[in-house]
Amino acid sequence: MTQQRTLSLPHRRPALSGTALVVLYLAMTAGPALAAAAIGGMHAPTFLPILARAAGIAALAMLLMQFLTSGRFEIVSGRIGLDRTMGFHRLAATAALLMIAAHVALFLFRGAQPSLGRVLSRLAAYLTSPAMTTGVASAGLAVVLIVVARSFRGRGLPYPAWRLGHGAAAVLVAALALHHGVVNARFMADPAGGGAIALLAALALGSLAFVYVVRPIQAFRHGFRVESARRLTATVSELVLAAPAGTGFDFDAGQFAWLTIGRRHTVTDNPFSIASVPGDLPRLRFLIRDAGDMSGAVPGLAPGTPVGVDGPHGSFTLAAAGQGPLLFVAGGIGIAPVLSMIRHLSLDADRRPVRLVAGARTPGDHVVRAELDELGRRLDFAALYLVDEGEDADGPSCERGTCTTGHIAGLMHGLEPAAATAFVCGPPAMMEHAARILLDSGIPLDRIVMERFDFDAGNDEVCKAVRRRFTGVLAAVFALVAAAALVASR
Ligand SMILES: Cc1cc2nc3c(=O)[nH]c(=O)nc-3n(C[C@H](O)[C@H](O)[C@H](O)COP(=O)(O)OP(=O)(O)OC[C@H]3O[C@@H](n4cnc5c(N)ncnc54)[C@H](O)[C@@H]3O)c2cc1C
């Protein structure tokens, strides 16, 4: 890479805080039911049909909100992280399904003494009534969509095909549900309930237009092209992109971008952490492990090939760090964003102690080890390189085995773990293990920052804590919907 021009300090890009996002989500999902309740749009003689209507309105709102949570909007995910946003998207899909189930069940079991015979005859009437066709189809398709997304995401089909199919099915579910609401729901005729749903539908449509029309144009606007692409090891390549000077692209060390190779639609794009620093612009460097079609084709890319760059994205940046020591834990190709951050700290001659634990399969897989050690010379730096197998030609320079609390204690000797910030990036199993030993080593939960390369919810302590918070938000939607029904029944 060429030498850096100027250092850009990490800064928080404009994005909504977690609290603001929670308030917005509650307002947008439970708000239409509350508005309809206030205006009398859910009127019925007894409580259960009112609650059923409130659940129906909320289910529709939740389905429409799914388009906003999956649209990779930095204003939405910039502060909390895209992995958490996608985790919320998945959890909210299940909650929307539960809301649909509540909507149906409450209508089926309404009345003073619902006998099994009456419930079954109502069910048969719903399934066969022409007015209910779109509602039934929407609910059925929503079940299929969520089960398939949970069980087969990225398996069996090429990822872009899966993504397109998922998006198209989601549009169909929402369109059918909207039609069902317009045909059957009284609240759609009143200005408050109907207006709120119309606004959400417009936002969902705007989000689709942005993702499929605006973003593809924006990604190529910077004019990035392949400058060089080469293999570093049998499984890892380095890709360097360059754009004309003054491209306008900016990022913080540790962030990532979606890359589209060649002049294709961005639906084929893949996310990669930027391994260079902002001062290297207009060049961007990536370290890419062969994982499939796109990543495996990287070393064969010809110089000059246009590359769409959608970004920057992600909250895995030094803006999340405190004033205390910085501990980086990287597994395999997870070293890419860590390299960017350590390089940034080195160029800045940062005074904070910087510690690194990097794991790889063999010593040769520590592809940027020499570079890291060189960067460490300008820092209060210590590193531990771990390997699963193999030895260096010059003798053992890496330790065998996985990271333990003993390793962390050794690296952090003389430093205060409670004041440290840990940045973790690597395969899911390694992240889970790392979160556990970091907590055992005294690093506070809210000072463990993670970058997930698979967007899966994960099963570590940090993820579990986040999931509990998300579940609380979704439970609040159900509570507000019940409150809306209570208001409407007065
Ligand atoms: C925030 C983030 C940063 C990443 N940074 C790096 C990096 O610096 N270096 C690196 O080698 N890898 C990185 N990855 C992983 C990388 O994106 C995948 O390995 C790559 O997309 C595989 O694509 P493929 O076409 O080669 O393989 P495919 O055969 O298409 O897919 C293999 C697997 O990769 C995942 N995947 C594919 N496309 C996408 C997509 N568009 N979005 C999310 N997941 C996808 C799927 O789980 C799929 O099962 C990162 C991932 C994320 C989410």
The ligand as an SDF file (V2000), in Angstrom:
LIG
                    3D

 53 58  0  0  0  0  0  0  0  0999 V2000
  -19.4200   -7.6000    8.1330 C   0  0  0  0  0  0  0  0  0  0  0  0
  -18.6650   -8.6700    7.3650 C   0  0  0  0  0  0  0  0  0  0  0  0
  -17.3370   -8.4920    7.0610 C   0  0  0  0  0  0  0  0  0  0  0  0
  -16.6480   -9.4850    6.3740 C   0  0  0  0  0  0  0  0  0  0  0  0
  -15.3150   -9.2980    6.1030 N   0  0  0  0  0  0  0  0  0  0  0  0
  -14.6260  -10.2700    5.4770 C   0  0  0  0  0  0  0  0  0  0  0  0
  -13.2370  -10.1090    5.1870 C   0  0  0  0  0  0  0  0  0  0  0  0
  -12.6330   -9.0890    5.4770 O   0  0  0  0  0  0  0  0  0  0  0  0
  -12.6120  -11.1270    4.5570 N   0  0  0  0  0  0  0  0  0  0  0  0
  -13.2580  -12.2790    4.2090 C   0  0  0  0  0  0  0  0  0  0  0  0
  -12.6270  -13.1600    3.6420 O   0  0  0  0  0  0  0  0  0  0  0  0
  -14.5530  -12.4650    4.4700 N   0  0  0  0  0  0  0  0  0  0  0  0
  -15.2610  -11.4890    5.0780 C   0  0  0  0  0  0  0  0  0  0  0  0
  -16.5970  -11.6600    5.3210 N   0  0  0  0  0  0  0  0  0  0  0  0
  -17.2380  -12.9160    4.8770 C   0  0  0  0  0  0  0  0  0  0  0  0
  -17.5730  -12.8080    3.4000 C   0  0  0  0  0  0  0  0  0  0  0  0
  -18.5540  -11.8190    3.1870 O   0  0  0  0  0  0  0  0  0  0  0  0
  -18.1080  -14.1480    2.8570 C   0  0  0  0  0  0  0  0  0  0  0  0
  -17.1280  -15.1250    3.0410 O   0  0  0  0  0  0  0  0  0  0  0  0
  -18.3770  -14.0070    1.3900 C   0  0  0  0  0  0  0  0  0  0  0  0
  -19.5120  -13.2080    1.2310 O   0  0  0  0  0  0  0  0  0  0  0  0
  -18.5660  -15.3560    0.7440 C   0  0  0  0  0  0  0  0  0  0  0  0
  -19.1110  -15.1380   -0.5360 O   0  0  0  0  0  0  0  0  0  0  0  0
  -18.8870  -16.1350   -1.7590 P   0  0  0  0  0  0  0  0  0  0  0  0
  -19.6900  -15.6620   -2.9120 O   0  0  0  0  0  0  0  0  0  0  0  0
  -17.4450  -16.3240   -1.9940 O   0  0  0  0  0  0  0  0  0  0  0  0
  -19.4300  -17.4640   -1.1980 O   0  0  0  0  0  0  0  0  0  0  0  0
  -20.8830  -18.0600   -1.2860 P   0  0  0  0  0  0  0  0  0  0  0  0
  -20.7310  -19.4940   -1.6770 O   0  0  0  0  0  0  0  0  0  0  0  0
  -21.8340  -17.2210   -2.0370 O   0  0  0  0  0  0  0  0  0  0  0  0
  -21.2880  -17.9620    0.2290 O   0  0  0  0  0  0  0  0  0  0  0  0
  -20.6360  -18.6320    1.2650 C   0  0  0  0  0  0  0  0  0  0  0  0
  -21.2770  -18.1370    2.5650 C   0  0  0  0  0  0  0  0  0  0  0  0
  -20.9640  -16.7560    2.7190 O   0  0  0  0  0  0  0  0  0  0  0  0
  -22.0700  -16.0630    3.2050 C   0  0  0  0  0  0  0  0  0  0  0  0
  -22.4110  -14.9740    2.2730 N   0  0  0  0  0  0  0  0  0  0  0  0
  -22.3380  -14.9810    0.9390 C   0  0  0  0  0  0  0  0  0  0  0  0
  -22.7260  -13.8230    0.4330 N   0  0  0  0  0  0  0  0  0  0  0  0
  -23.0930  -13.0510    1.4800 C   0  0  0  0  0  0  0  0  0  0  0  0
  -23.6200  -11.7550    1.6110 C   0  0  0  0  0  0  0  0  0  0  0  0
  -23.8860  -10.9980    0.5600 N   0  0  0  0  0  0  0  0  0  0  0  0
  -23.8690  -11.2960    2.8440 N   0  0  0  0  0  0  0  0  0  0  0  0
  -23.6320  -12.0480    3.9270 C   0  0  0  0  0  0  0  0  0  0  0  0
  -23.1380  -13.2900    3.8730 N   0  0  0  0  0  0  0  0  0  0  0  0
  -22.8750  -13.7910    2.6750 C   0  0  0  0  0  0  0  0  0  0  0  0
  -23.2110  -17.0160    3.3280 C   0  0  0  0  0  0  0  0  0  0  0  0
  -23.3660  -17.3610    4.6930 O   0  0  0  0  0  0  0  0  0  0  0  0
  -22.8060  -18.2020    2.5400 C   0  0  0  0  0  0  0  0  0  0  0  0
  -23.2640  -19.3830    3.1100 O   0  0  0  0  0  0  0  0  0  0  0  0
  -17.3120  -10.6780    5.9800 C   0  0  0  0  0  0  0  0  0  0  0  0
  -18.6640  -10.8280    6.2640 C   0  0  0  0  0  0  0  0  0  0  0  0
  -19.3340   -9.8510    6.9510 C   0  0  0  0  0  0  0  0  0  0  0  0
  -20.7970  -10.0280    7.2400 C   0  0  0  0  0  0  0  0  0  0  0  0
  1  2  1  0
  2  3  1  0
  2 52  2  0
  3  4  2  0
  4  5  1  0
  4 50  1  0
  5  6  2  0
  6  7  1  0
  6 13  1  0
  7  8  2  0
  7  9  1  0
  9 10  1  0
 10 11  2  0
 10 12  1  0
 12 13  2  0
 13 14  1  0
 14 15  1  0
 14 50  1  0
 15 16  1  0
 16 17  1  0
 16 18  1  0
 18 19  1  0
 18 20  1  0
 20 21  1  0
 20 22  1  0
 22 23  1  0
 23 24  1  0
 24 25  2  0
 24 26  1  0
 24 27  1  0
 27 28  1  0
 28 29  2  0
 28 30  1  0
 28 31  1  0
 31 32  1  0
 32 33  1  0
 33 34  1  0
 33 48  1  0
 34 35  1  0
 35 36  1  0
 35 46  1  0
 36 37  1  0
 36 45  1  0
 37 38  2  0
 38 39  1  0
 39 40  1  0
 39 45  2  0
 40 41  1  0
 40 42  2  0
 42 43  1  0
 43 44  2  0
 44 45  1  0
 46 47  1  0
 46 48  1  0
 48 49  1  0
 50 51  2  0
 51 52  1  0
 52 53  1  0
M  END
$$$$
